[in-house]
Amino acid sequence: MTDVRTLTTADVAAAATTLAEAFVDDPMKLFLTGGRVLPIPKAVPFFAAFLKIQMPHGLVFATSAMEAVAIWAPPGKWKVPFAKIVTNSPTFVKLYGRRLIPNLGVLGDLEKLHPSEPHYYLEFIGTAPTHQGKGMGTALMEPMVARADAEGVGMYLESSKESNIAFYGRFGFVVREVMQHRRNGPQQWLMWRDPK
């Protein structure tokens, strides 16, 4: 069985690197960067920012050797406060350049479709490519699924790869809607899970 632990600030750099490696070929990330494949070190600050934003909620987890990382938001706390966007804007500008403003529009499109029911939101989950297929993602999902069931709360995520739908389906997630992004962007599969 794979051990899972809550991240601390000392883990941010390693966790951000794992996510940057996991998302190197992600269709949404490529779309937001204008189709450019970014070197891992250039993507790390982006994930570090989101780790720091969500860590105060205590729902950022990793496997013991940082092979896989998941960033969850608790019910009612899924929306990134505007102040946090402003604080982290230098990081986002460095990554996206003049695409930042249009990309905020993409974020706004997603927010309009976000469920209003109470839920745990899976913001990011990723396994380093050398560890994929070893059950690391499952180890990160299972405790939160059990928690949501115990609390009688739903769960929500946006998958940017159709190939991941079956993985999430194993935990009871179903596709609520398929979103086609503007500017000839990719699709995303918006998935919901009712508590059991």
C-alpha positions in Angstrom: 0.0 0.0 0.0 1.2 3.5 -0.9 1.6 6.0 2.0 -0.1 9.4 1.5 0.8 12.5 3.5 -0.2 16.1 3.8 2.3 18.5 2.2 4.2 21.1 4.1 5.9 24.3 2.8 9.1 22.4 2.7 7.6 20.1 0.1 6.5 22.8 -2.3 9.4 22.7 -4.8 9.4 18.9 -5.1 5.6 18.7 -5.4 5.5 21.5 -8.0 8.2 19.6 -10.0 6.1 16.4 -9.9 3.0 18.3 -11.2 5.1 20.0 -13.9 6.4 16.7 -15.1 2.9 15.1 -15.0 1.3 17.9 -16.9 4.0 18.3 -19.6 1.6 17.0 -22.3 -1.7 18.2 -20.9 -4.0 19.6 -23.6 -5.2 22.5 -21.5 -1.7 23.5 -20.4 -0.5 23.5 -24.0 -3.6 25.5 -25.0 -3.0 28.1 -22.3 0.7 28.5 -23.3 -0.1 28.8 -27.0 0.9 25.3 -27.9 4.4 25.7 -26.5 5.9 22.7 -24.6 7.5 24.3 -21.6 10.7 23.1 -19.9 9.8 21.6 -16.6 11.6 24.3 -14.6 9.6 27.0 -16.3 6.3 25.4 -15.3 7.3 24.7 -11.7 6.5 28.2 -10.4 2.9 28.0 -11.7 2.3 24.8 -9.7 4.1 26.1 -6.7 1.7 29.1 -6.7 -1.3 26.9 -6.6 0.1 24.6 -4.0 0.7 27.6 -1.7 -2.8 29.0 -2.4 -4.5 25.7 -1.4 -2.2 24.4 1.3 -3.9 26.4 4.1 -7.0 24.2 3.6 -4.9 21.1 4.5 -6.0 19.2 1.5 -2.8 19.0 -0.5 -1.4 15.5 -0.5 1.4 13.5 -1.9 2.7 10.0 -1.9 5.6 9.4 0.4 8.5 10.0 -2.1 6.5 12.7 -4.0 5.8 10.4 -6.9 2.3 11.8 -7.2 0.5 15.0 -5.9 -3.1 16.1 -5.5 -4.5 19.5 -4.8 -8.0 19.6 -3.4 -10.2 22.4 -2.3 -12.9 22.0 0.4 -16.5 22.8 0.0 -17.1 26.5 -0.6 -13.3 27.3 -1.1 -12.8 26.2 -4.7 -12.6 29.7 -6.3 -9.2 31.3 -6.2 -9.6 34.7 -4.5 -8.8 37.6 -6.8 -6.3 38.9 -4.3 -4.3 35.6 -4.7 -4.4 36.0 -8.5 -3.0 39.5 -8.1 -0.3 38.4 -5.7 0.8 35.6 -8.0 0.4 37.6 -11.2 4.2 38.0 -11.8 4.5 34.2 -11.9 1.5 33.9 -14.3 2.8 36.7 -16.5 6.2 35.1 -16.7 4.5 31.8 -17.8 1.8 33.2 -20.1 3.0 36.6 -21.2 0.3 38.4 -23.3 -1.9 35.3 -23.2 -2.6 36.0 -19.5 -5.8 38.1 -20.0 -7.4 35.7 -22.6 -6.5 32.8 -20.2 -8.4 34.5 -17.4 -11.4 34.5 -19.7 -10.9 30.7 -20.0 -10.9 30.5 -16.2 -14.1 32.5 -16.1 -15.7 30.2 -18.6 -14.9 27.2 -16.3 -16.2 29.1 -13.3 -19.6 29.6 -14.9 -20.0 25.9 -15.2 -18.7 25.0 -11.7 -21.4 23.3 -9.6 -23.2 25.2 -6.9 -23.7 22.2 -4.7 -21.3 21.7 -1.8 -18.3 19.6 -3.0 -14.7 18.8 -2.8 -12.9 20.1 -5.9 -9.9 18.2 -7.4 -7.9 21.1 -8.8 -4.9 19.1 -9.9 -3.7 15.5 -9.6 -0.6 14.2 -11.3 1.9 11.4 -11.2 5.5 11.8 -12.4 5.7 9.9 -15.7 8.3 7.3 -14.4 5.7 6.3 -11.7 2.5 6.2 -13.7 0.6 3.0 -13.7 1.7 2.0 -10.2 -1.4 3.0 -8.2 -0.2 6.3 -7.0 -3.2 8.2 -8.3 -5.5 5.7 -6.7 -3.7 6.1 -3.4 -4.4 9.9 -3.5 -8.0 9.6 -4.6 -9.3 6.9 -2.1 -8.9 8.9 1.2 -10.8 11.9 -0.2 -13.5 9.7 -1.7 -14.0 8.1 1.7 -14.0 11.5 3.4 -16.7 12.9 1.0 -18.8 9.8 1.5 -18.5 10.1 5.3 -19.6 13.7 5.1 -22.3 13.2 2.5 -20.6 15.7 0.1 -20.2 15.6 -3.6 -16.9 15.8 -5.6 -16.0 17.6 -8.8 -13.2 17.8 -11.3 -12.4 18.9 -14.8 -10.5 16.3 -16.9 -8.5 17.6 -19.9 -7.8 14.1 -21.2 -10.6 11.8 -22.4 -8.3 8.9 -21.6 -8.6 9.8 -17.8 -12.4 9.5 -17.7 -12.2 5.7 -17.0 -9.8 6.3 -14.1 -12.1 8.8 -12.4 -15.1 6.6 -13.3 -13.7 3.9 -11.1 -14.3 6.2 -8.1 -17.9 7.0 -9.2 -17.3 10.2 -11.1 -19.6 10.7 -14.2 -19.3 13.2 -17.0 -21.8 16.0 -16.4 -20.9 18.1 -19.4 -18.3 18.3 -22.1 -16.9 21.8 -22.5 -15.4 23.1 -25.7 -13.1 26.0 -25.0 -13.1 29.2 -27.0 -10.3 30.1 -29.5 -10.3 26.6 -31.0 -9.3 25.3 -27.6 -9.5 21.7 -26.4 -12.4 20.0 -24.7 -12.7 19.3 -21.0 -14.8 16.7 -19.4 -16.6 18.1 -16.3 -17.1 15.3 -13.9 -19.2 15.0 -10.7 -19.5 12.3 -8.0 -22.4 11.9 -5.7 -21.6 10.7 -2.2 -22.3 7.0 -1.5 
